């Protein structure tokens, strides 16, 4: 009877570890999905503007020359996870003088932990779009 109890406890402890790993993975998947949504919202907002309007929105000055690399305001998501947004807008003059690349990065840390210097606990989702200067979708 005692041996059966010990074997059962070992089995339950293994199941507990599996359950903990599954819950953690589900949490990360949820935060990643929310980051992709925030990234998409930001990209759609920017791509609907003219290049001049986009530069005005990002820098406060419509005459600022490209490239623009700026950090937008943070967004608080579910469970108080803070998402930082970075936007880079640059001309692709090596390809064509009329093309502009927009890159939106959304980053967050696990359970708002401090990101270590080597990037532990930090996650980043990025979207890129190449468009013409004249295009305003």
Steps between C-alpha positions, in 0.01 A plus 500: 500500500783739586678426171181575306468832683860598417460409132172695484663808658784487249247479217298792635812715537588432136147597394527819705818593311330433169201710603725790605685493167171493307355795691819700445495423128136604471578828676788575262281419199233741627752781553649435155158516335425828676838641391424406138164676531664817637763486226233460231293788640802730496603394148147549362478842659833607347444355155175693461695828524709680242875491562488864612211427736681197636814702571285770666330236718829337603723805553265794539664669200390427142831624355720250686715308251493123478612268656284530810559265794269575790340339800125549525300501821469168681173307496367307799333173406320224683634406842687836509768387252675808361584500130764742370466614137787607274456628144769534234424675170774515239540562129613213279703718267726209401195342335288801401470862613124449535500208746473527878530217754296514820600268785295471818643309797302413813694366797412377848657308784378188679272605785652850486837361610804712435661399170854380553785638290507181295129530411367243744131565577463741205284418199458697176247477218564701183311581180648665191331664205648647183290766333536785253524861611179588315295214636255564781299190572 
